[in-house]
Amino acid sequence: MPTLTVSIPKELKKRMDSLPEVNWPAVLRVRLEKRARQLLKFEEMRKRGEI
């Protein structure tokens, strides 16, 4: 699986660290996949002239 490195503000890192039970890589994977699907659907609709 490819690796993606993301820079985040220090304050966000502190908040994330305060929630050690959260699997942040999994959260980001799910969110990125959802957003990619949304953008692809939007692009398909645009090409068909629906928006």
C-alpha positions, 0 to 999 in steps of 0.5 A: 500500500502506498504511503501518504505523509501529511503535515498538521498543525501542532495543536491538532497533533496534541488533540489527536494524541489526547485520543490514543484509542482512535486509529487515525490512519484508518479514519483518514483512509475512510475519509479520503476514500469518501471524498474521492468518490464524491469528487468523481461523482461530481465530475461525472455529473458535470460531464453529463451536464447535470450541474 
